[in-house]
Amino acid sequence: GNCMVQVAAWSAIRELANSSTNLRVLKKLQVEKRLVETMVTHKFNEDVQINTCGAIKNICVDPGGQLLLMHSDAAYYVLVAMDSFPKSQKIQEQGCAALRNLAASKEDESRLMNLNAAQRIIVAMKSFPFAENLQEHACGALFNFSFLDESKSRMVRLDGVGTLLSTMKNHPSNENIQDTGCSVLWLLAKNPSLKLTLRNLDALGYIEQSMTDFPYNPYIQRRGKGAIEAIQSK
C-alpha cells in the first residue's frame, strides 16, 4: 500500500507494542507476517524501515513475540534495512535495538551470528561513535552475542573488542554503556584464548576506570572484578 499509510500504521503499531495487552492482540493478527511483508515491499523507504525495526524491538520484549519474529526471518530483514541505509542513524539505532532483543537464547545468538549480525552492529558503532542510544543498544547486542565461544572468537576477529573499548572511552559518564561494556569483557575473559587480546588492548584499564567511576553499581563492580581476575590469571 501507500508508503505514507505504512509509515503511519507502523509508527502506531510500534507504540502499541509497548503494552503486553496490545501485544496479545497483535500476535492474533499475525503482525509478524505483515511486518516482514512491509519491510520487503518498502525496502527503500527509510521511514517505513525505522518504524518496522522499532516495532520489532518492542514486540520482542514479549517472549512469544520474540519467538514468532525469529521464525519469520525478521532478523534477516532488519539486517537488509541496516545494509540499505548505512548513513541513517535512526535505522542503525533501531536495528541494533531490534537485534539486541531478538537474541534471547544461545540458539538465537548462533542464528544471528550466522547472518553476520555482529559485523553489522560493529559497523554501526564505528559509523556513529557518539550516538549514545545507538551505542547503548549495540553494547547490549554484543553482550547477547557473547555466550558461545565461537561467537566470542568471531567478535574479536571483527574488532568487536576495540570498538567496544572506544565506546566506553567516548561515553565515560553513561552508566549503562559502562555496565554493559564491563559485562561483555567479563564474558569474553572467560574464554582463555582471548585473554591475550584483552590484555593487549588494555581492557584492564577500561574496566578499572569504570569501577572507579561507578563504585556503587553492583554489576560493574562484580563483573569488572571477575573480568580482571580472568584476564590476569595465568
N, C-alpha and C positions, 0 to 999 in steps of 0.2 A: 504493500500500500504506500500511500503518500509519505514521504520522508518526514515532513513536519508532524504528521499524525503519529508516526512511530516514535519520534523524539519525545513528544508529549506523553504518549502512552507509557513508554519505558521509564521516563522520568517519574511518573506516578507509581508504576509498579515497584520501582527501586525504593521509593519511600514507604509504600505499603508493606514491603517485605521486611520492614523493621519490627513488625509485630507478629508474635507467634500465632495469634488467631488468624490474621490475614494470610500467613504462610500456609496454613492448613487449606484455606480456600484456593490459594494459588496452585498448590500441588494437585488439588482435584481438577483444576482447569488445565492441567498438564503444561504449566508455564514453561518448564524446561524445554519442551519441544518448540514452542512458539519462539522462545528466546534464541535458540540455535538457528531457526529458520530466518529470524530477523537479522541476526548477525551475518548470515550468508547473503541474504538479499541486499542488505545495505552496507556491504563491507567497506565501501568508500565514503560513508557518511560519518564524519568524526563524532557528531553529537549523539547519533544512534549508538555508536560503539562505546562512548563514555558511559551512557546510561545502561546499556546491557551489561557491561563489565561491572558497573556499580550494583546492578540488580543481582548479579551472580555473587558478588561479595556478601550482600545482605542475606540472600537465600541460603547460603552455605552455613550461616550461623545455626540453622536448624539441621541436625544430623541427617534427617530424612531428605531434606532439600539438597544437602551436600552430596548424598549418595546418588540421587536422581541426576544431578548435574554431571558427576563423574561418569555416569553411564551414558550420558547424552553427548559426549565429546565437547562439552562446553570449554574445557581447558584448552583444547586444540584451537578453538575459535578465539579465545582470549589472546593466545599467542599470535594468531594471524593478525588480530587488531593491533597488537603491540608492534609487530613487524611492519604493518602497513602505515603506522603513524609514529615513526621513531622520534619526531620532533614535538609531539603533543604531550606536554607534561601531564595533562589530565588523564589521557588514556594510559600512559605509563603508570601513573599513580593508581588508578582504578584496577589496572591489570595486575600490578604487584599485589594489591589487596585481595583481588579475586583468587590469584594463585596461592596466596598465603592460606586462605580459608578453604581452598579445595584440597590442600594437603593435610587431610585429617588422620591419616594412618600411614604405616610403612608401605603398604601396598600402593596407596595413592602417591606417596613420595617416589616410589620406583617408577610408576607410570609417568609422572610429571618430569622426572629426570630424563626418561627416555624420549620425552617430547622436547628436550633442551630448555625446560623452563628456567633452570638455574642460570643458564647462559643469558637468557633474555632479561632476567632480573638484574644480573650484574651489569649488563649493557645499560639498562635504565638508570642504575645507581651512578654509573660513570657519566651519563649524559646530563643528569640533573643533580649534581652533588649537594646543592644547598636547598633542595626541595624537601622540607622537613617531613611532611606527611608521607611522601613517596618513600623516603629513606626509612621511616618507621615501619611501613608495610613491607618493604623489601627485606629489612633485617628480620622481621617476623617470618617471612617466607624462607629465608636462608636457615633460620632455626628449624623450621619444619622439614627442611631438606637435609638435616644433619644427623639423622638417626642411623642410616645404613652406612656401613663402611665404604661401600662402593660410591655412594653419593658424596661422602666426605672427601675422598681422594679426588673425585671429579671436580668438586668445588674448588679445591686447592689448585688443580691444574688450570682452572678457568680464571685464576687470580681473584677468587672469591674472598680470600683472607685479606689480601692487600686492599681490596675495595671496601671491605667491612671496617678495617682499621682506619681508612681515610674518612669513612662516615663518622666513626667515633671521634676522630680528631676535629672534624668540621662541625660537630654538634655536641660540644662538651657539656652543655647545660641541659640537654634533653635526656631526662632520666629513663624514658622508655627505650631510647636508642642505646644508651649505656648498658641498661639492664639486659636487653636482648643481645647486644654485642658480646657481653661477658658470657651469656648463656651459650651462644654459638661457639665461642672459643673453648668453653668448658666441654661441650660435646665433641669438638674436633680433637681436643687434647687427650681424649680417651683412646684415640687411635695412635698406638706407639709410633707408627711410621710417619706421622705428621708432626711429631714433636720438634724435629729439627727445623722444619719450615717455620713453625710458630716462633721458635727461638730466634731464627734469622731475621724474621720480620718485626722483632721486638714486641710481640704480643704481650709479653710480661709487663712492659712499660705502660701500655694502654690499659691493661687490667688494673694495675696498681693505681693509676691515675683515677680510674672510675671508683675504685674502692675508697680512695682518699676524698673524692668529691661527694660521694653519696654514702656516708658512714652508717646511715640508718636504713638503707634498703637491704632487706634480708637476702634477696636473690643475688644482687651484685656482690654482697659480702660472702655468701656461701658458695656460689658458683665460681666467683672470682678466685677464692681461696682454693677450691678444687682444681681449677684450671692451672693455677700457679704451681701447685704441688705436682700435678701430672706433667706439666712442661719441664719442670726442674728435675723430675725423677730420672734415674739412670735407665 
